């Protein structure tokens, strides 16, 4: 795990602490925590089926939050904060270099 991914994980924890309990239920918080755990411990997104399923679940959670009245932007910020815990795709990393 890189320092950048560790910081991303800490940001997720901070976000969860900042979101009022009436805006994010305990089961939703647990989904976010589990997703962050799965992604921060992942070594290879292509080889890790659990990590890929985690990203699909995060997309589903974002839609559910939007249905509950969250703005798409706010739901997306939470999802992207969690996705930042994942390893950088080497193909994307090479393309950015």
N, C-alpha and C positions, 0 to 999 in steps of 0.2 A: 504494500500500500504506500502511496506517495504522500508527501506532506499536503499537497493540494487536495487529495481525496480525503485526508483526515480533517482538513479545514472545512470541506464541503459537508462532511458528516456532522461536525460541530455546528455548522450553520443550520442543518436540519433540526438538530436538537433545540437550538435557540428559537427557530421558527415555531416549533411545536409548543415551546414554553410561552411564546408571545400570542398564540392563537387562543382566544377565549374558549372555554369548554362548551359553551352553547353554540359555537360555530363549527366545532370539529368533535364528533363523538369519540368516546374511548375506543370503540372498535376501529374507527377511521384512523385514529392516532396510532393504534397498534399496526395497522396496515402500512402506514408511513414508516414507522420504526423498523418493521420487518423488511420493508423494501430497502431502506437505507442500509440495514445490516447486510442484506443479500448482495447489494451492489458494491459496498465498500470492501467486502471480502472476496468479490469476484476477481479472477485473474484474467479471464478471456471471455468477452461477451459472446463470441461466436461458439465457443465450446460449452458454455454454462447455460443449460436449459432453464434452470431456476432463475437466473438473472434475466433472461429474455422474457420469461413469464412474468417476472416482477415488473418489467417495463410495460407490458400489456395491461397488467392490473393497475398500474399508476394512471394509465390513460383512462381506464374505466373509472377510477376514483375521481379524476378531474371532471369527467362528465357528470358524475353523481353530485359532486360539490357544486357545479354550475346549476344543476337542477334544483339544488337546495337554496339557491340564491347567491352563491359566490360569483363574482365576476370571472369571466373566462381568464382574464389577466392574472387575477390573484390565484386561481386554481392552477394555472400554468406555472406561476412562480414557485409554488410548492412542489409541483412535479419536477420542474427543472432543477430545483435545489437538490432533490433526491437523486436525479439522474447524474448530477455532477459528482456523486460518490462513485460512479462506475469508472472502470478503466477507460482510457482514451483508446478509441479504435485505431489501430496502427495505420490503416488505410487513410483515415481522416487526418491523422497526425502527419503522415508523409505528405498529403496533399496541401496541408497548411504550411509546411516548411518551405 
